[in-house]
Amino acid sequence: MIKVFILAAGASRRCGGQIKQLFLINGEPIIRRIIRQIREVDPNIKIHIITWHNSLKYPDVGIIDTIKKPDELADSILFSVPYWGERNIILVGDAVFSDKVIKNILLYNGKFAIFGTVCCPTKNGSERFAISFLKEESQTVINLLKKSARIFKNSAWEGVAGLQKLCYATHDERLIPFICPYFYHRNEMPLHIRIVRPFRDFLEYHIMYLWIPRRIMKYINIKDPITTDIDSIEEYNKFIASKVV
């Protein structure tokens, strides 16, 4: 049985505290859109929302209540461990997915993969949207999550970068400062890093992921003009102004 866990336990700091998952796409909240898309592929898929926001505790899905905002995204995912089944899919809850991408993620049948893109429609940079893994890979995923939380604790990346940190956790911890030297918050990103970031991300996926991470997880590059991550009101407005979905 497939189980889907939607991440929605953040504080939406970059949105001024507004809950990103409730931003409307064609009159439908982002998170309800994701739920609908999943059920259109397979109505038997078990859906859970990982959250502490009362406004996201819908009665027609399972709720994993974190009570308060977890310190790390890794901690959010670890709340779901007791509910894992034969096939588990973790989705970010603030992304707009196309129907095709949701279907491809749900139908993936490999052992362990992470889904992302080198360039989102709303931003100049890469994003990760989902992971999918079999029960037999559960301990590997748990180990990576715990390692990720440990590596990035108290860094500028502690509350951001999401599933991307799971990729870096596949490396030796001693190499992280060299592989990922820019532990910054987006609004503090120096201009020269903003300029080189697209090149860095390209190298990150086409060179770095040919190394250790791909021995552990498969990276699946999403090439889709719609699928994007919404991190701020500006990105939401940009998406709404440029896309009809």
N, C-alpha and C positions, 0 to 999 in steps of 0.2 A: 504493500500500500504506500502511496505517495503522501507525504505530509509536507505542507508548506508553512513556513514561519515568516511572518512579515515584521520587519524591524520598525518600531515606532515609539522608542523610549528615549528619544533625544529631547533636548531643551529648546531647539530651534532658535539658538542665540542669534544666528545671522538673519533671522526673520523677525527680530524684535520680540520673540516669544510667541508669535503666531504659529499655530500648529501646521507645518507644511503639508502634512498628509490630508488636510482638509481644504487645501487650495483647489479650486474648481477647474476642471477641464470639460468644456462643453456642458457646464451645469452639474457635473458629477465630481464629488471629492476624489482626489487622486487615489486614496486607499480603497474606496468603494469601487473605483474603476478596476483596480488590480484584482479585487475579490471577484468581480463580475467576469473579468477575462479568464481567470483560473477556472471558474465554474463552467464557462462556455467551452473550455477544452475538455474538462472532465468534472462533472458535478459530484463525483464520489471522492474527490481529493479532500483530505482533512486540512482545514485552514486554521492557523492560530495567529493571533496578533500579540506581539511582545510589546507591552506598553504600561505606562502608569497614568496616562491621560484618561480621565473618565469619559471624555467625548469620543474616544476611540474604542470603547468597550462595547462592541456591537453584540447583540444577543444571538445572531445567526452564525457566529464563528467562535472558536475556542479562544479564551483570553489567558495569557500568561502575564500575571500582574507583578511588575517589578517593584511596586509600592512607591518608589521614588526613582529619579533618574540614575541609572548606573554610571559609575565613573568612566567606564570604557565600553565601546561597542562590543568588544570581546565578552565583557561581563553580561551584556544583554543577551547575546547568543547562548552563553552558558546557562542562563535561566531556562532555556528550552530543552536541555539535555534529557531530563526525565521523560519527555514527550516524544523523543525521536523514534522513528520506525525503520522500515526496511529501506526506504529511499527518502532522504530529507533534502529540502530545498529552502535556503535562506534567501529572502528577497528584501532589498531595501524598500522602505515604505514611502519614500519621498521621490520616487522615480516615475516618470511617465513612460510606460512600455507600449510598443506597438503590439497588436494581436499576434503577429508573426513571431516576435521575439519571445513573448510569454510562452507560446506554444513550443518553441524550440527548447527553451529552458526546461519546461515540464516534461518533454519527451526525451531529454538527454538520458542515455542509459549506461554511461561509463561509470567508473568507480568514484572519481573525485574531480570536479572541474570548477573553475571560477570563470564567470562571464563578465566581460568588460569591454571598454572601447577606448581607443587612443584619443578620439576627439568627439566631444559631446556637441550637440547643436547649440547649447546655451553657454558654452565656456571654452576657453582655450586650454585644454588639458584632458587628462584621462580620468576614467571613473570605473569603479567596479559595481555591478548591480546585483549579483547573485552568486551563491555557491550551491552545488548539488553533489551529494555524496551518498554512498551506500552505507548500510549499517556496519559493514566490516571495516569501514574507514573512520568510524566514529572516534576511536581513541586518537588517531592521527589528527583529526580536526580539533579535538579537545586540547591536545598538546600544543598545537599551533596557536589556538586562542589564548591559552594561558601564557605562552611565550610572548605573544604579541602584547598582551596587557602589561607584562613585566618590562619588556624592552622600551615601550613608549610612555610608561608611567612618568609623570612630572615633566614630560617634554612638551614642546609647543604643539605636538601632534596628538596629545593625549585625548582630546575631545573631537578631533577631526580625522579625515582621511579614511574612515570606515574600513571596508573590506580590503583596501589596498594594503593595510598593515599586515594582513594575514599572509600576503605574498612575501613581504620582507622577512617575516618570521620563519620562512623556510631556510634562511641563511644562518650561518654561524653568527652569534650575537656580536662577536668581536669585529665582524666586517660591516655591521650596520652603519656606523658613523661614516664609512667610506662609500657604501652603496647608496645610502639615503642621507646626505649631509644637511638637507634643508628642513630642519624641524621647525616649521614656521606656521603661524596662522595666516590664512589667506589675505586678510587686510593688512598684514605686516610684510607681505612679500615684496622684496626690493625690485625695482624696475628691471635690473639686468636679469633677474631670475624669471620675471614675467616674460621677457623676450626669449630666453633660452629654454623655457619649460616645454614648448611643443617638441623641440629637438630632443630634449632629455627623455620625454615620454616615449618618443619613437624608438630611441635606443634602448630604453627600459624594456619594451615589449619584444623588440626584434633581436636583441642581443642578450640582455640579462636573463630573459625567460627561456633562453635556450640552455641555460645552465641548471643549477640546483632545483629551482621551483618546479620545473617540468618533470622532474623525477618523482615529485610528490603529488602535484596536481596538474591537470591539463588546463591550459589557458585558451578560452574560446573568445575570439574577437568578434564583437557585435558590430556589424556594418549596417546601420539603420538610420534614416534621416529623422526619425521621430523619437526614438528611445533616448532619454536624457535624465540627468539627475537635477533636482531642484534644491539648491542650497540657500537661496536668498530670494527676496521679493523682486530684486532686479532680474534675476535669472527667470523667475516665473513670468514676469511681464514680457521679457524678451521672447520666451517660448510662445506665450499667448499671441504676441504680435506677429510671429513668423510662421506658426504652424496651425493647421486645422486637422484635428485628429478625431 
